[in-house]
Amino acid sequence: MRTAGFFPLLRTMLGVEQGEVRSVSLMVAHSFFIGGTTVFFETAASATFLARFDARLLPWVYVAAAVTSLGAGLAYARLQHRTSFAALMRGTLGVVLLLALGLRLGFATSHAPWLAFAGLVAYRLVSSLTDLEYWAVASRLYDVGQAKRLFGLVGTGEVTARLLGSIAVPLVVRSIGVPNLLLLSAGAVGACLVLLEATLGDAPVESAIAVEPPSWRRGTFALLADPYVVTVVTVAVLATFGKFFVDFGFLRQIAGRSETELAVFLGWFGAGTQLVSLLLRVLVSRPLLERFGVRAGVLVLPVLHALCTALIFVAPAHAPFFVIGNQALYKSLKHPIDNASFKVLYQPLGPRQRLGAQLLVEIFFVPAIAATSGVVMLAFGRHYDVFGFSVVLLVTFGLWIVAGRRAGRRYDAVLSEDLPGSPHPARRARA
């Protein structure tokens, strides 16, 4: 009897209703293997690159990743209108699997420096594709109300995987070597494919993204005529600038160690931040969104980034600590608070618009931002100055805060327009 009463109590604590148990379980498992995919790929790619190249070459990685992702985005946009949602998601994970296996094969057959460069470029694409696939499926499964309750929870698998993976890296890398982390990444992608098949049966999937699609350009970019979509994209743009700038400062700070030392450091750093992230997902994400709403959730990370960056000028002797601290904030808060809040902003859109908006952000704008970020970093050249770069960070975070406040207000306004009895007609299809 006690056991029987425990599970309903646990569901209540987590905000999961009876009919959502299966889908939430599948999505948590899917999230877990997404986390395994990215943590092992990222560690292998970052450690290999930093061990063979000067950190000053990092901006060129962002530029190259932008060009690569843009090419992938053009292909993705065409496929979006020509294939079913299920086939598109399978294909997305299939590309990630090929990248992991292809890079491992490359490391096994050649020690060419360009492979280490290509590995970090490939990781940027892997990060975008896995994020796009996972949240596209989650957005199909849940409506606006469910998203606010569940988006923080369903992502706990990723944080758990990144936590365990980060702990495992220092323990296994000396035995299997850094390149073989890519095989662990590939295995995790395979598990994602299996879970995707099980999850798709619960999603209200259409047979095709559009019955009579317009040209791929009109079909995707026409969304920018909607002011609400523009607001969401603006938040994503500024958040991505912040991500790349914080990441660049962090990697510059830790560069100069051996490949194994870097892998071990990144492993323990990841373990600490992911433990915090997991606790925030379970204990903070849902209560914060339900009590304070999306308007508060999208502001937490940029506000804390701005405060941490400001401390670089207040206590310059401890600047390296705050540079690393900014990365710790990003790794700890991005997924449980910021990402969970931002993904809810897509929910007022209909399914087709939602995937199109996610495609605009993940496949088109993020690469463009990566290239622009790389150009800004190159402008610092050989004379990188942590204080000058921190000014760029503060401006970015300030604009991010302004955009986040506007997005929160417009989100509330759009939901009000769509409520029954509103004087405004609903502007978005709800399939």
Secondary structure as UniProt FT lines:
FT   HELIX           2..14
FT   HELIX           18..20
FT   HELIX           21..52
FT   HELIX           55..57
FT   HELIX           58..80
FT   TURN            81..82
FT   HELIX           85..109
FT   HELIX           113..141
FT   HELIX           144..154
FT   HELIX           156..176
FT   TURN            179..180
FT   HELIX           181..200
FT   TURN            201..202
FT   HELIX           216..221
FT   HELIX           222..225
FT   HELIX           227..254
FT   HELIX           259..280
FT   HELIX           281..285
FT   HELIX           286..314
FT   HELIX           316..318
FT   HELIX           319..333
FT   HELIX           334..339
FT   HELIX           340..344
FT   TURN            345..348
FT   HELIX           351..359
FT   HELIX           360..365
FT   HELIX           366..380
FT   TURN            381..382
FT   HELIX           386..418
FT   TURN            420..421
//
